[in-house]
Amino acid sequence: MPRKTIKAAPDYLPIGFFAFFRHFFDLFTIKTYDLWMQYEDYYKQIGYSCRSLFEICMMYFDNEDVVVATTPLHHTSFRNILERFVKPENIHIIELNEECNGIGKIPNIKHCDLVVITHLFGQDMDLSVLSNFKKKHNCLILEDRVQGGTLDKKFCNEVVDVAIYSMGMDKRPVALGGGFMYIDNKHQELIQYSKKTVEELPREKLRKRFVDLLKKVPTYFFYNSRIFLSLFLEILLLISKLNKNVSLLKFAKSYRTKNPGFSHFGYMLKPSDALLKSMYMNFDNYKKMEALYTKKYGMFYDSLSPEILTKFFPWYRGDPILTPYNTILIENLLVDEFLEFLTDSNISCITNPTYKMFNFPYKNDQKDIKFNDGIVYIPTPSNMKKWEIELLTDKIEEFYEIKYAE
């Protein structure tokens, strides 16, 4: 009987084959596009990336005494930007709750200029709890909603002033690059500053856009093509038997590190017309993605017992999980063992490549640092058949029985 293999990676590009390669034709556009849009209640600023837009917001607040209250986990670029613009002693951590899906404790500070929230695991935190804090400090609240809830809402809550989104290769919506942010119309000074700053940035070269698209081609096949991935896994398994230094785990980690689909540097650019066309053509393509994620993650979580959900997926509260990243939480001491356990079954997995802590200690018990170290990405249900989802959940149940069952 042939060995069953899960033909899915720990990430997914929510875009079809022809839609992916259509972006190459956008390189030949002769149209020009606006970098911003004005609506009745909010302003939409379009940029080269979500990190460039976040940096512009921090430039707006740039002074040596700016005080920020923020959640403990951020995308690496956002964390680096915060640490570059804000003194360590002026960064105050908003602790997460025990389930890591909401606000646990708001810092008691005398002054705050800016609150930065990063939503996690494809669902929104409840930010209404920040209402009194905002009134007290008259501060601006900014949310990184790249991994937040449905895009049918521009802001997760009325307390938010700025919401930032990515249009990268595995985001919602997707244009294989770019980003945008919504700014409440009450903040006209920030709106004018962002408009002026983006316009004055050097424009992305057409050659750079072409090379960036080209680099995503192998990633598309690794993440989306079940036939390609199946053949690759068989070849890699054969090589690993001949060379102990080769493994699926090592390859997955190395590939994700070298091919993240974006750059932590050189992102302060104005998008080219080719990128802008790709973005304009795809601002609304998130709806099909959200329907897919809702369906597939529903199948995945419905296959798990309540004990497993509580132990390994504490943030899950029944809401749709709107992200390609299938995140599981493993106790720190068992992470390596869990990775090897899945790899032995030819199941692709990697340790958390996305969310990072600050580079300095921020509290005594370090609970959240331990939590971050336990995040593992397992195959995304987005590109899996029902039997593959059941096989993956069986493996998770098996690991639980080995380690925790009495």
Summary of the structure (lengths in Angstrom):
residues: 406
radius of gyration: 21.4
end to end distance: 32.9
largest distance: 67.3
contacts: 1286
relative contact order: 0.18
helix: 44%
strand: 14%
